[in-house]
Amino acid sequence: MCGIFGVVGEDAAMRTLEGLRRLEYRGYDSSGIAALIDSSDKSKKVKTERSVGHVSSLAAKVNGKFEGSIVSIGHTRWATHGGVTENNAHPHSSSDGLMSVVHNGIIENTSDLLTELTKNQYKMASETDTELIIHLLHLEIGDSRDFETVFGAFKRVINRLKGAWAIAV
């Protein structure tokens, strides 16, 4: 079982980190956080940090890197797909760095979806079924970043996933 936590609002990353600490009693092997920072940088890339071990290891790595965060998602992981490594910890990000995803559950049609991604030149950096979600979403939306396009693409992606899961993007 994994834990997902997210915040929209002021100091989102630190509030997400506190939420992950509260989930930690369940016992996890890795954790991570992704946040959008409110800044003059118009690229709006998502900043991500991941760590193996307790949430305290993640907190030590975060240490002020997420000041000004306005949206954040976090994840505590108990490995089911792939080993306990930073590459397998969530969140996973799109190749352009503009989106990140956390996921709890199992995607049963992973191999079929990975075949499609490979044909479209996507390379997996992890051994998880979660990473394919963000690549499928990126494939669906292309270069568009308007809300309606992204939301419609997200609905199409989740309709293709077989299994039981919860997802935050």
DSSP file with accessible surface (Angstrom, degrees, kcal/mol):
  #  RESIDUE AA STRUCTURE BP1 BP2  ACC     N-H-->O    O-->H-N    N-H-->O    O-->H-N    TCO  KAPPA ALPHA  PHI   PSI    X-CA   Y-CA   Z-CA
    1    1 A M              0   0  134      0, 0.0     2,-0.2     0, 0.0   103,-0.0   0.000 360.0 360.0 360.0 137.7    0.0    0.0    0.0
    2    2 A C        -     0   0   11     75,-0.1     2,-0.4    26,-0.1    75,-0.2  -0.680 360.0-129.7-113.9 170.5    1.3    3.5   -0.9
    3    3 A G  E     -A   76   0A   2     73,-2.1    73,-2.3    -2,-0.2     2,-0.4  -0.977  14.6-165.2-126.7 139.8    0.2    6.9    0.3
    4    4 A I  E     +A   75   0A  50     -2,-0.4     2,-0.3    71,-0.2    71,-0.2  -0.971  10.2 174.2-122.2 138.7   -0.6    9.9   -1.9
    5    5 A F  E     +A   74   0A  77     69,-2.0    69,-2.9    -2,-0.4     2,-0.3  -0.998   2.3 176.8-143.0 141.4   -0.9   13.5   -0.6
    6    6 A G  E     -A   73   0A  45     -2,-0.3     2,-0.4    67,-0.2    67,-0.2  -0.991   8.9-167.1-145.9 153.5   -1.5   16.8   -2.4
    7    7 A V  E     -A   72   0A  16     65,-2.4    65,-2.4    -2,-0.3     2,-0.5  -0.999   8.7-164.8-141.0 137.1   -1.9   20.4   -1.7
    8    8 A V  E     +A   71   0A 121     -2,-0.4     2,-0.3    63,-0.2    63,-0.2  -0.993  61.5  49.4-116.3 119.4   -3.0   23.4   -3.7
    9    9 A G  S >  S-     0   0   26     61,-2.8     3,-1.0    -2,-0.5    -2,-0.1  -0.861  93.8 -15.7 144.1-177.6   -2.2   26.7   -2.0
   10   10 A E  T 3  S+     0   0  167     -2,-0.3    60,-0.2     1,-0.3     5,-0.1  -0.230 125.6   5.3 -58.8 139.5    0.5   28.6   -0.2
   11   11 A D  T 3> S+     0   0   75     58,-0.7     4,-2.1     1,-0.1    -1,-0.3   0.858  81.5 165.2  55.3  39.5    3.6   26.6    0.9
   12   12 A A  H <>  +     0   0    0     57,-1.4     4,-2.5    -3,-1.0     5,-0.2   0.868  64.6  52.7 -57.6 -42.8    2.2   23.5   -0.8
   13   13 A A  H  > S+     0   0    0     53,-0.3     4,-2.8     1,-0.2    -1,-0.2   0.928 110.7  45.4 -64.9 -44.2    5.4   21.4   -0.8
   14   14 A M  H  > S+     0   0   72      2,-0.2     4,-2.1     1,-0.2    -1,-0.2   0.882 113.6  50.2 -68.9 -34.0    6.0   21.8    2.9
   15   15 A R  H  X S+     0   0  123     -4,-2.1     4,-1.9     2,-0.2    -1,-0.2   0.887 111.4  49.2 -69.2 -36.0    2.4   21.0    3.7
   16   16 A T  H  X S+     0   0    0     -4,-2.5     4,-2.4    -5,-0.2    -2,-0.2   0.922 108.7  53.1 -66.0 -43.4    2.6   18.0    1.4
   17   17 A L  H  X S+     0   0    1     -4,-2.8     4,-2.2     1,-0.2    -2,-0.2   0.915 108.2  50.2 -58.9 -41.6    5.8   16.8    3.1
   18   18 A E  H  X S+     0   0   74     -4,-2.1     4,-1.9     1,-0.2    -1,-0.2   0.903 108.6  52.9 -63.9 -39.1    4.0   17.1    6.5
   19   19 A G  H  X S+     0   0    3     -4,-1.9     4,-1.4     1,-0.2    -2,-0.2   0.912 107.9  50.8 -61.6 -40.2    1.1   15.0    5.0
   20   20 A L  H  X S+     0   0    0     -4,-2.4     4,-1.1     1,-0.2    -2,-0.2   0.889 106.5  54.9 -65.0 -38.9    3.6   12.3    4.0
   21   21 A R  H  < S+     0   0  103     -4,-2.2     3,-0.5     1,-0.2     4,-0.3   0.901 106.9  51.0 -59.5 -40.1    5.1   12.3    7.5
   22   22 A R  H  < S+     0   0  181     -4,-1.9     3,-0.4     1,-0.2    -1,-0.2   0.798 110.5  49.1 -69.5 -27.8    1.6   11.6    8.9
   23   23 A L  H >< S+     0   0   34     -4,-1.4     3,-1.7     1,-0.2    -1,-0.2   0.675  89.4  86.4 -79.0 -18.2    1.2    8.7    6.4
   24   24 A E  G ><  +     0   0   43     -4,-1.1     3,-2.4    -3,-0.5     4,-0.2   0.708  63.3  82.4 -64.9 -19.6    4.6    7.2    7.3
   25   25 A Y  G 3  S+     0   0  184     -3,-0.4    -1,-0.3    -4,-0.3    -2,-0.1   0.753  82.0  67.8 -56.8 -19.8    3.3    5.2   10.3
   26   26 A R  G <  S-     0   0  110     -3,-1.7    -1,-0.3     1,-0.0    -2,-0.2   0.678 114.3-108.5 -76.2 -17.9    2.2    2.6    7.8
   27   27 A G    <   -     0   0   36     -3,-2.4     2,-0.3    -4,-0.2    -2,-0.1   0.668  43.8-177.5  90.6 112.2    5.8    1.7    6.8
   28   28 A Y        -     0   0   19     -4,-0.2    50,-0.2     1,-0.1     3,-0.1  -0.922  28.5-147.2-137.8 162.4    7.3    2.7    3.5
   29   29 A D  S    S+     0   0   25     48,-3.1    24,-3.2    -2,-0.3     2,-0.3   0.572  80.0   5.3-108.8 -12.4   10.6    2.2    1.6
   30   30 A S  E     -CB  52  77A   0     47,-1.2    47,-3.2    22,-0.3     2,-0.3  -0.983  58.0-168.3-161.5 166.0   10.8    5.5   -0.4
   31   31 A S  E     -CB  51  76A   1     20,-2.6    20,-2.9    -2,-0.3     2,-0.3  -0.969   3.9-177.1-154.8 165.6    9.1    8.8   -0.9
   32   32 A G  E     -CB  50  75A   0     43,-2.0    43,-2.3    -2,-0.3     2,-0.3  -0.989  10.0-153.4-162.9 165.3    9.0   11.8   -3.2
   33   33 A I  E     -CB  49  74A   0     16,-2.7    16,-2.5    -2,-0.3     2,-0.4  -0.993   3.1-168.1-145.9 144.3    7.5   15.2   -3.8
   34   34 A A  E     +CB  48  73A   2     39,-2.6    39,-2.3    -2,-0.3     2,-0.3  -0.993  15.1 178.2-132.3 142.4    6.9   17.3   -6.9
   35   35 A A  E     -CB  47  72A   2     12,-2.5    12,-2.8    -2,-0.4     2,-0.5  -0.999  29.2-133.8-147.4 149.0    5.8   21.0   -6.8
   36   36 A L  E     - B   0  71A  45     35,-2.5    34,-2.8    -2,-0.3    35,-1.1  -0.894  29.7-145.6 -98.5 127.2    5.1   23.9   -9.1
   37   37 A I  E     - B   0  69A  28     -2,-0.5     2,-0.9     8,-0.5    32,-0.3  -0.807  10.8-129.3 -99.4 133.1    6.9   27.0   -7.9
   38   38 A D        +     0   0  103     30,-2.9     2,-0.3    -2,-0.4    -2,-0.0  -0.720  59.0 127.9 -80.2 104.9    5.2   30.4   -8.3
   39   39 A S  S    S-     0   0   51     -2,-0.9     5,-0.1     2,-0.3    29,-0.0  -0.899  75.9 -95.5-148.5 178.4    8.0   32.4   -9.9
   40   40 A S  S    S+     0   0  111     -2,-0.3     2,-0.6     2,-0.0    -2,-0.1   0.587  87.9 110.9 -77.7  -9.3    8.8   34.6  -12.8
   41   41 A D    >   -     0   0   86      1,-0.2     3,-0.9    -4,-0.1    -2,-0.3  -0.543  55.0-163.0 -67.8 112.2   10.1   31.5  -14.7
   42   42 A K  T 3  S+     0   0  175     -2,-0.6    -1,-0.2     1,-0.2    -2,-0.0   0.594  77.2  77.1 -78.1  -9.5    7.5   31.1  -17.5
   43   43 A S  T 3  S-     0   0   51      1,-0.1    -1,-0.2     2,-0.0    -2,-0.1   0.794  79.9-157.2 -71.6 -25.0    8.5   27.5  -18.2
   44   44 A K    <   +     0   0   73     -3,-0.9     2,-0.1     1,-0.2    -2,-0.1   0.862  20.6 179.0  51.9  40.9    6.7   26.4  -15.1
   45   45 A K        -     0   0  119      1,-0.1    -8,-0.5    -9,-0.0     2,-0.4  -0.467  30.6-113.3 -71.0 147.6    8.7   23.2  -14.9
   46   46 A V        -     0   0   29     51,-3.1     2,-0.5   -10,-0.1   -10,-0.2  -0.652  22.5-139.3 -83.0 132.9    7.9   20.9  -12.0
   47   47 A K  E     -C   35   0A  96    -12,-2.8   -12,-2.5    -2,-0.4     2,-0.4  -0.816  25.8-171.1 -92.8 132.1   10.6   20.6   -9.3
   48   48 A T  E     +C   34   0A  41     -2,-0.5     2,-0.3   -14,-0.2   -14,-0.2  -0.961  15.7 179.9-129.7 143.2   10.9   17.0   -8.1
   49   49 A E  E     -C   33   0A  33    -16,-2.5   -16,-2.7    -2,-0.4     2,-0.3  -0.995   7.2-178.7-139.9 137.8   12.8   15.3   -5.3
   50   50 A R  E     -C   32   0A  53     -2,-0.3     2,-0.3   -18,-0.2   -18,-0.2  -0.966   1.0-177.1-135.0 154.1   12.8   11.6   -4.4
   51   51 A S  E     -C   31   0A   7    -20,-2.9   -20,-2.6    -2,-0.3     2,-0.3  -0.998  24.2-128.0-152.5 147.4   14.5    9.6   -1.7
   52   52 A V  E    S+C   30   0A  58     -2,-0.3   -22,-0.3   -22,-0.2     2,-0.2  -0.728  77.8  22.3 -89.5 144.1   14.9    6.0   -0.5
   53   53 A G  S    S-     0   0   26    -24,-3.2    -2,-0.1    -2,-0.3     5,-0.1  -0.637 106.7  -4.6 103.0-158.3   14.1    5.4    3.2
   54   54 A H  S >> S-     0   0  117     -2,-0.2     3,-1.5     1,-0.1     4,-1.0  -0.199  70.4-105.6 -70.9 162.7   12.0    7.3    5.6
   55   55 A V  H 3> S+     0   0    1      1,-0.3     4,-2.9     2,-0.2     5,-0.2   0.819 118.3  69.5 -59.2 -28.2   10.3   10.6    4.9
   56   56 A S  H 3> S+     0   0   75      1,-0.2     4,-2.0     2,-0.2    -1,-0.3   0.861  94.9  54.8 -60.2 -32.4   13.0   12.3    7.0
   57   57 A S  H <> S+     0   0   49     -3,-1.5     4,-1.4     2,-0.2    -1,-0.2   0.904 109.8  46.3 -65.6 -41.1   15.5   11.4    4.3
   58   58 A L  H  X S+     0   0    0     -4,-1.0     4,-2.3     2,-0.2     3,-0.3   0.930 109.4  54.4 -64.5 -45.3   13.3   13.2    1.8
   59   59 A A  H  X S+     0   0   17     -4,-2.9     4,-2.3     1,-0.2    -2,-0.2   0.893 105.8  53.1 -58.3 -39.2   12.9   16.2    4.1
   60   60 A A  H  < S+     0   0   72     -4,-2.0    -1,-0.2     1,-0.2    -2,-0.2   0.875 111.6  45.7 -64.8 -35.3   16.6   16.5    4.4
   61   61 A K  H  < S+     0   0   57     -4,-1.4    -2,-0.2    -3,-0.3    -1,-0.2   0.837 111.8  51.4 -75.1 -34.5   16.9   16.6    0.6
   62   62 A V  H >< S+     0   0    1     -4,-2.3     3,-3.3    -5,-0.1    -2,-0.2   0.958  72.6 147.8 -67.7 -54.4   14.1   19.1    0.2
   63   63 A N  T 3< S-     0   0  137     -4,-2.3    -3,-0.1     1,-0.3    -4,-0.0   0.640  86.1 -30.0  21.3  68.7   15.5   21.6    2.7
   64   64 A G  T >  S+     0   0   39      1,-0.1     3,-1.0     2,-0.0    -1,-0.3   0.404 105.4 116.1  85.9  -2.8   14.3   24.9    1.2
   65   65 A K  T <  S+     0   0   97     -3,-3.3    -2,-0.1     1,-0.2    -1,-0.1   0.631  74.3  52.4 -72.8 -13.7   14.3   23.9   -2.4
   66   66 A F  T >  S+     0   0    3     -4,-0.2     3,-1.5     3,-0.1   -53,-0.3   0.072  70.5 146.9-114.7  24.4   10.5   24.3   -2.8
   67   67 A E  T <  S+     0   0  150     -3,-1.0   -29,-0.0     1,-0.3     0, 0.0  -0.360  70.6  26.1 -61.9 137.5   10.0   27.8   -1.4
   68   68 A G  T 3  S+     0   0   41      1,-0.2   -30,-2.9   -31,-0.1    -1,-0.3   0.589  84.3 161.6  84.8  11.6    7.1   29.6   -3.2
   69   69 A S  E <   + B   0  37A   1     -3,-1.5   -57,-1.4   -32,-0.3   -58,-0.7  -0.408  17.4 174.6 -69.3 139.8    5.4   26.3   -4.1
   70   70 A I  E     +     0   0A  56    -34,-2.8   -61,-2.8     1,-0.4     2,-0.3   0.569  68.8  28.5-120.1 -19.0    1.7   26.7   -5.0
   71   71 A V  E     +AB   8  36A  58    -35,-1.1   -35,-2.5   -63,-0.2    -1,-0.4  -0.990  69.6 169.6-142.8 137.1    0.8   23.1   -6.1
   72   72 A S  E     -AB   7  35A   3    -65,-2.4   -65,-2.4    -2,-0.3     2,-0.3  -0.999  17.0-168.8-151.2 145.8    2.4   19.9   -4.8
   73   73 A I  E     -AB   6  34A  18    -39,-2.3   -39,-2.6    -2,-0.3     2,-0.3  -0.970  13.8-174.9-128.7 149.1    1.9   16.1   -4.9
   74   74 A G  E     -AB   5  33A   0    -69,-2.9   -69,-2.0    -2,-0.3     2,-0.3  -0.943   5.9-162.9-141.4 165.4    3.7   13.6   -2.8
   75   75 A H  E     -AB   4  32A   0    -43,-2.3   -43,-2.0    -2,-0.3     2,-0.4  -0.998  12.3-158.0-151.8 137.3    4.0    9.8   -2.4
   76   76 A T  E     -AB   3  31A   0    -73,-2.3   -73,-2.1    -2,-0.3     2,-0.4  -0.973  29.1-151.6-113.1 138.1    5.2    7.2    0.0
   77   77 A R  E     - B   0  30A   6    -47,-3.2   -48,-3.1    -2,-0.4   -47,-1.2  -0.888  27.9-170.7-121.6 140.3    6.0    3.9   -1.6
   78   78 A W        -     0   0  134     -2,-0.4   -50,-0.1   -50,-0.2    -2,-0.0  -0.973  47.8-113.9-119.6 107.7    6.0    0.3   -0.6
   79   79 A A        +     0   0   28     -2,-0.5     3,-0.1     1,-0.2     5,-0.1  -0.150  56.7 146.0 -56.3 126.1    7.7   -1.4   -3.6
   80   80 A T  S    S+     0   0   90      1,-0.3     2,-0.5     3,-0.1    -1,-0.2   0.517  73.5  41.3-122.6 -31.7    5.6   -3.7   -5.7
   81   81 A H  S    S-     0   0   56      7,-0.1    -1,-0.3     2,-0.1    46,-0.2  -0.970 119.3 -10.1-120.5 114.0    7.1   -3.0   -9.2
   82   82 A G  S    S-     0   0   30     -2,-0.5    -1,-0.1    -3,-0.1    47,-0.0   0.071  91.6 -59.9  84.4 162.3   10.8   -2.7   -9.3
   83   83 A G        -     0   0   35      1,-0.1     2,-1.3    -3,-0.1    44,-0.1  -0.035  60.4 -83.1 -73.5 177.2   13.4   -2.4   -6.5
   84   84 A V  S    S+     0   0   68     -5,-0.1     2,-0.3     3,-0.1    -1,-0.1  -0.699  78.7 129.5 -85.8  91.5   13.8    0.1   -3.8
   85   85 A T  S  > S-     0   0   56     -2,-1.3     4,-1.1     1,-0.1     3,-0.4  -0.943  71.2-112.0-139.1 161.4   15.7    2.9   -5.7
   86   86 A E  T  4 S+     0   0   87     -2,-0.3     3,-0.4     1,-0.2    -1,-0.1   0.877 117.5  58.9 -62.4 -36.4   15.3    6.6   -6.2
   87   87 A N  T  4 S+     0   0   92      1,-0.2    -1,-0.2   -37,-0.0    38,-0.1   0.831 109.3  43.8 -61.3 -32.5   14.5    5.9   -9.9
   88   88 A N  T  4 S+     0   0    1     -3,-0.4    -1,-0.2    38,-0.1    -2,-0.2   0.619  93.1  99.5 -89.0 -14.4   11.5    3.8   -8.9
   89   89 A A  S  < S-     0   0    0     -4,-1.1    39,-0.1    -3,-0.4   -37,-0.1  -0.385  77.1 -87.1 -67.5 150.0   10.3    6.2   -6.2
   90   90 A H  S    S+     0   0    7    -58,-0.1   -15,-0.3   -15,-0.1     2,-0.2  -0.681  89.3  69.6 -94.6 159.3    7.4    8.5   -7.2
   91   91 A P        -     0   0    0      0, 0.0     2,-0.4     0, 0.0    11,-0.2   0.430  60.7-165.5 -77.7 158.8    6.7   11.1   -8.5
   92   92 A H  E     -D  101   0B   5      9,-2.1     9,-2.4    -2,-0.2     2,-0.3  -0.909   9.4-147.8-110.6 143.5    7.6   10.4  -12.1
   93   93 A S  E     -D  100   0B  37     -2,-0.4     7,-0.2     7,-0.2    42,-0.1  -0.783  16.5-105.5-115.7 155.8    7.8   13.4  -14.5
   94   94 A S    >   -     0   0    6      5,-2.6     3,-1.8    -2,-0.3    41,-0.1  -0.291  41.0-105.1 -69.3 160.5    7.2   13.9  -18.2
   95   95 A S  T 3  S+     0   0   90      1,-0.3    -1,-0.1     2,-0.1    40,-0.0   0.783 122.6  51.5 -62.3 -25.2   10.2   14.2  -20.5
   96   96 A D  T 3  S-     0   0   38      3,-0.0    -1,-0.3     1,-0.0    -2,-0.0   0.488 108.5-125.4 -90.1  -2.9    9.6   18.0  -20.8
   97   97 A G  S <  S+     0   0   18     -3,-1.8   -51,-3.1     2,-0.2    -2,-0.1   0.609  80.4 112.3  74.9  12.1    9.5   18.4  -17.0
   98   98 A L  S    S+     0   0   52    -53,-0.2     2,-0.3     1,-0.1    -1,-0.1   0.594  74.2  35.7 -94.7 -11.1    6.1   20.1  -17.1
   99   99 A M        -     0   0   17    -53,-0.1    -5,-2.6    -5,-0.1     2,-0.3  -0.992  58.9-170.7-142.0 149.3    4.0   17.4  -15.4
  100  100 A S  E     -D   93   0B   6     -2,-0.3     2,-0.3    -7,-0.2    -7,-0.2  -0.957   7.6-157.7-135.6 158.5    4.5   14.8  -12.7
  101  101 A V  E     -D   92   0B   0     -9,-2.4    -9,-2.1    -2,-0.3     2,-0.3  -0.974   9.0-167.7-137.9 145.3    2.4   11.9  -11.5
  102  102 A V  E     -E  168   0C   0     66,-2.3    66,-2.2    -2,-0.3     2,-0.3  -0.952  17.5-174.3-124.3 152.8    2.0    9.8   -8.3
  103  103 A H  E     -E  167   0C   3     -2,-0.3     2,-0.4    64,-0.2    64,-0.2  -0.999  18.3-164.6-151.5 140.7    0.0    6.5   -8.3
  104  104 A N  E     +E  166   0C  40     62,-2.4    62,-2.2    -2,-0.3     2,-0.3  -0.999  60.6  31.6-126.5 127.0   -1.2    3.9   -5.9
  105  105 A G  E    S-E  165   0C  23     -2,-0.4     2,-0.4    60,-0.2    60,-0.2  -0.860  86.9 -62.9 129.9-162.3   -2.4    0.5   -7.2
  106  106 A I  E     -E  164   0C  75     58,-2.1    58,-0.9    -2,-0.3     2,-0.7  -0.994  25.4-149.8-133.4 131.4   -1.6   -1.8  -10.0
  107  107 A I  E >   -E  163   0C   3     -2,-0.4     3,-0.9    56,-0.2    56,-0.2  -0.900  12.7-166.8 -99.3 111.9   -2.0   -1.2  -13.8
  108  108 A E  T 3  S+     0   0  146     54,-3.0     3,-0.3    -2,-0.7    55,-0.2   0.733  81.5  53.7 -76.3 -23.7   -2.8   -4.7  -15.2
  109  109 A N  T 3>  +     0   0   25     53,-0.6     4,-1.9     1,-0.2    -1,-0.3  -0.023  69.4 127.3-101.6  33.0   -2.3   -3.8  -18.8
  110  110 A T  H <>  +     0   0   25     -3,-0.9     4,-2.9     1,-0.2     5,-0.2   0.901  67.6  53.9 -55.3 -47.9    1.2   -2.4  -18.3
  111  111 A S  H  > S+     0   0   82     -3,-0.3     4,-1.9     1,-0.2    -1,-0.2   0.904 109.0  48.1 -62.0 -39.8    3.0   -4.5  -21.0
  112  112 A D  H  > S+     0   0  115     -3,-0.2     4,-1.7     2,-0.2    -1,-0.2   0.923 114.3  46.5 -63.9 -42.6    0.5   -3.5  -23.7
  113  113 A L  H  X S+     0   0    5     -4,-1.9     4,-2.2     1,-0.2    -2,-0.2   0.882 109.9  53.4 -69.3 -36.7    0.9    0.2  -22.8
  114  114 A L  H  X S+     0   0   50     -4,-2.9     4,-2.7     2,-0.2    -1,-0.2   0.886 104.8  55.7 -65.0 -36.4    4.7    0.0  -22.6
  115  115 A T  H  X S+     0   0   74     -4,-1.9     4,-2.1    -5,-0.2    -1,-0.2   0.931 108.4  48.1 -60.2 -44.5    4.7   -1.5  -26.1
  116  116 A E  H  X S+     0   0   52     -4,-1.7     4,-1.1     1,-0.2    -2,-0.2   0.921 111.9  49.0 -62.2 -44.4    2.8    1.5  -27.4
  117  117 A L  H  <>S+     0   0    2     -4,-2.2     5,-2.6     1,-0.2     3,-0.4   0.909 109.3  52.2 -63.9 -40.4    5.2    4.0  -25.6
  118  118 A T  H ><5S+     0   0   93     -4,-2.7     3,-1.8     1,-0.2    -1,-0.2   0.914 106.2  53.7 -62.2 -41.8    8.3    2.2  -27.0
  119  119 A K  H 3<5S+     0   0  158     -4,-2.1    -1,-0.2     1,-0.3    -2,-0.2   0.785 107.8  52.4 -62.6 -26.2    6.9    2.5  -30.5
  120  120 A N  T 3<5S-     0   0   75     -4,-1.1    -1,-0.3    -3,-0.4    -2,-0.2   0.100 123.0-105.7 -99.0  21.0    6.5    6.2  -29.9
  121  121 A Q  T < 5 +     0   0  149     -3,-1.8     2,-0.4     1,-0.2    -3,-0.2   0.660  69.2 147.7  69.3  19.3   10.2    6.6  -28.8
  122  122 A Y      < -     0   0   35     -5,-2.6     2,-0.4    -6,-0.1    -1,-0.2  -0.723  32.8-154.8 -84.8 138.1    9.5    6.9  -25.0
  123  123 A K        -     0   0  164     -2,-0.4     2,-0.4    12,-0.0    -5,-0.0  -0.947  11.1-132.1-115.4 132.7   12.1    5.5  -22.8
  124  124 A M        -     0   0   61     -2,-0.4     8,-0.0     1,-0.1     3,-0.0  -0.672  15.2-171.3 -84.6 133.5   11.3    4.3  -19.2
  125  125 A A  S    S+     0   0   64     -2,-0.4     2,-0.2   -38,-0.1    -1,-0.1   0.492  71.6  41.5 -97.1  -8.7   13.7    5.5  -16.5
  126  126 A S  S    S-     0   0   16      2,-0.2   -38,-0.1   -38,-0.1   -44,-0.1  -0.749  76.2-123.2-129.6 178.4   12.1    3.3  -13.8
  127  127 A E  S    S+     0   0  125     -2,-0.2     2,-0.2   -46,-0.2   -39,-0.1   0.060  76.1 110.9-106.9  20.5   10.8   -0.3  -13.4
  128  128 A T        -     0   0    7      1,-0.1     4,-0.4   -39,-0.1    -2,-0.2  -0.619  69.5-138.1-101.1 156.3    7.4    1.0  -12.3
  129  129 A D  S  > S+     0   0    5     -2,-0.2     4,-0.5     1,-0.2     3,-0.4   0.698 100.1  70.3 -77.7 -18.2    3.9    0.9  -13.9
  130  130 A T  H >> S+     0   0    1      1,-0.2     3,-1.5     2,-0.2     4,-0.8   0.898  86.4  62.3 -65.9 -42.2    3.4    4.4  -12.6
  131  131 A E  H 3> S+     0   0    9      1,-0.3     4,-1.6     2,-0.2     3,-0.4   0.849  93.1  63.7 -58.2 -33.5    5.9    6.0  -15.0
  132  132 A L  H 3> S+     0   0    0     -4,-0.4     4,-2.7    -3,-0.4    -1,-0.3   0.830  93.1  64.9 -63.5 -26.6    3.9    5.0  -18.1
  133  133 A I  H <X S+     0   0    1     -3,-1.5     4,-2.3    -4,-0.5    -1,-0.2   0.947 103.5  44.3 -60.7 -47.7    0.9    7.1  -17.0
  134  134 A I  H  X S+     0   0    0     -4,-0.8     4,-2.5    -3,-0.4    -1,-0.2   0.886 114.2  50.0 -69.0 -34.8    2.9   10.4  -17.4
  135  135 A H  H  X S+     0   0    9     -4,-1.6     4,-2.6     2,-0.2    -1,-0.2   0.906 110.1  50.2 -70.7 -38.3    4.3    9.3  -20.7
  136  136 A L  H  X S+     0   0    1     -4,-2.7     4,-2.3     2,-0.2    -2,-0.2   0.916 111.9  48.6 -62.8 -41.2    0.9    8.3  -22.0
  137  137 A L  H  X S+     0   0    1     -4,-2.3     4,-2.2    -5,-0.2     5,-0.2   0.939 111.4  49.1 -64.4 -44.5   -0.5   11.7  -20.9
  138  138 A H  H  X S+     0   0   26     -4,-2.5     4,-1.9     1,-0.2    -2,-0.2   0.914 110.8  50.9 -60.6 -42.3    2.4   13.5  -22.6
  139  139 A L  H  < S+     0   0   52     -4,-2.6    -1,-0.2     1,-0.2    -2,-0.2   0.910 111.4  49.1 -61.1 -40.9    1.8   11.5  -25.8
  140  140 A E  H  < S+     0   0   66     -4,-2.3    -2,-0.2     1,-0.2    -1,-0.2   0.866 116.6  38.5 -67.6 -40.0   -1.9   12.4  -25.7
  141  141 A I  H >< S-     0   0   10     -4,-2.2     3,-1.7     1,-0.2    -1,-0.2   0.704  81.4-174.7 -91.3 -18.9   -1.5   16.2  -25.2
  142  142 A G  T 3<  -     0   0   33     -4,-1.9    -1,-0.2     1,-0.2    -2,-0.1  -0.372  69.1 -22.2  61.4-132.3    1.5   16.9  -27.4
  143  143 A D  T 3  S+     0   0  158     -2,-0.1    -1,-0.2     2,-0.0     2,-0.1   0.510 108.3 111.2 -90.5  -5.9    2.6   20.5  -27.1
  144  144 A S    <   +     0   0   35     -3,-1.7    -3,-0.0     1,-0.1     0, 0.0  -0.419  35.0 173.9 -71.9 144.9   -0.7   21.8  -25.8
  145  145 A R        +     0   0   87     -2,-0.1     2,-0.1     4,-0.0    -1,-0.1   0.211  34.7 124.8-133.1  13.2   -0.9   23.0  -22.2
  146  146 A D     >  -     0   0   77      1,-0.1     4,-2.3     4,-0.0     5,-0.2  -0.482  68.8-117.5 -76.2 150.8   -4.4   24.5  -22.1
  147  147 A F  H  > S+     0   0  141      1,-0.2     4,-3.1     2,-0.2     5,-0.3   0.888 109.3  52.1 -57.4 -46.8   -6.7   23.1  -19.4
  148  148 A E  H  > S+     0   0  132      1,-0.2     4,-2.3     2,-0.2    -1,-0.2   0.907 111.9  46.5 -61.6 -41.0   -9.3   21.5  -21.6
  149  149 A T  H  > S+     0   0   48     -3,-0.2     4,-2.4     2,-0.2    -1,-0.2   0.942 115.9  44.5 -66.2 -46.5   -6.8   19.6  -23.7
  150  150 A V  H  X S+     0   0   37     -4,-2.3     4,-2.6     2,-0.2    -2,-0.2   0.935 115.0  48.1 -65.2 -43.9   -4.9   18.3  -20.7
  151  151 A F  H  X S+     0   0   87     -4,-3.1     4,-2.3    -5,-0.2    -1,-0.2   0.927 112.9  47.9 -64.9 -43.3   -8.0   17.4  -18.8
  152  152 A G  H  X S+     0   0   15     -4,-2.3     4,-2.1    -5,-0.3    -1,-0.2   0.916 112.4  49.6 -62.2 -41.5   -9.5   15.6  -21.9
  153  153 A A  H  X S+     0   0    0     -4,-2.4     4,-2.6    -5,-0.2    -2,-0.2   0.905 108.8  53.0 -64.6 -40.5   -6.2   13.8  -22.4
  154  154 A F  H  X S+     0   0   44     -4,-2.6     4,-2.7     1,-0.2     5,-0.3   0.934 108.2  50.1 -62.0 -43.1   -6.1   12.7  -18.8
  155  155 A K  H  X S+     0   0  104     -4,-2.3     4,-1.8     1,-0.2    -1,-0.2   0.913 111.1  49.3 -61.7 -41.3   -9.6   11.3  -19.0
  156  156 A R  H  X S+     0   0  115     -4,-2.1     4,-0.7     2,-0.2    -1,-0.2   0.914 111.7  49.3 -64.5 -41.0   -8.6    9.3  -22.2
  157  157 A V  H >X S+     0   0    0     -4,-2.6     3,-1.4     1,-0.2     4,-0.7   0.956 111.4  46.9 -64.4 -49.0   -5.5    8.0  -20.5
  158  158 A I  H >< S+     0   0   39     -4,-2.7     3,-0.7     1,-0.3    -1,-0.2   0.842 105.7  60.3 -67.8 -26.6   -7.2    6.8  -17.3
  159  159 A N  H 3< S+     0   0  121     -4,-1.8    -1,-0.3    -5,-0.3    -2,-0.2   0.722 104.2  51.9 -68.5 -19.1  -10.0    5.2  -19.4
  160  160 A R  H << S+     0   0   76     -3,-1.4     2,-0.4    -4,-0.7    -1,-0.2   0.620  88.6  97.3 -89.2 -16.3   -7.3    3.0  -20.9
  161  161 A L    <<  -     0   0   11     -3,-0.7     2,-0.4    -4,-0.7   -54,-0.0  -0.617  59.6-156.7 -80.8 129.7   -5.8    1.8  -17.6
  162  162 A K        +     0   0  114     -2,-0.4   -54,-3.0     2,-0.1   -53,-0.6  -0.885  53.0  40.8-104.2 135.2   -6.9   -1.6  -16.4
  163  163 A G  E    S-E  107   0C  35     -2,-0.4     2,-0.4   -56,-0.2   -56,-0.2  -0.905  92.9 -55.7 132.8-160.4   -6.7   -2.4  -12.7
  164  164 A A  E     +E  106   0C  73    -58,-0.9   -58,-2.1    -2,-0.3     2,-0.3  -0.992  68.6 132.7-124.8 127.5   -7.4   -0.7   -9.4
  165  165 A W  E     -E  105   0C  83     -2,-0.4     2,-0.3   -60,-0.2   -60,-0.2  -0.988  45.0-136.0-164.1 165.8   -5.6    2.6   -8.6
  166  166 A A  E     -E  104   0C  49    -62,-2.2   -62,-2.4    -2,-0.3     2,-0.4  -0.980  28.3-169.9-130.1 141.7   -5.6    6.2   -7.5
  167  167 A I  E     -E  103   0C  33     -2,-0.3     2,-0.4   -64,-0.2   -64,-0.2  -0.995  14.4-172.2-137.5 140.2   -3.7    8.9   -9.4
  168  168 A A  E      E  102   0C  26    -66,-2.2   -66,-2.3    -2,-0.4   -95,-0.1  -0.999 360.0 360.0-129.2 134.9   -2.6   12.5   -8.8
  169  169 A V              0   0   74     -2,-0.4   -68,-0.2   -68,-0.2    -2,-0.0  -0.969 360.0 360.0-122.2 360.0   -1.0   14.6  -11.6
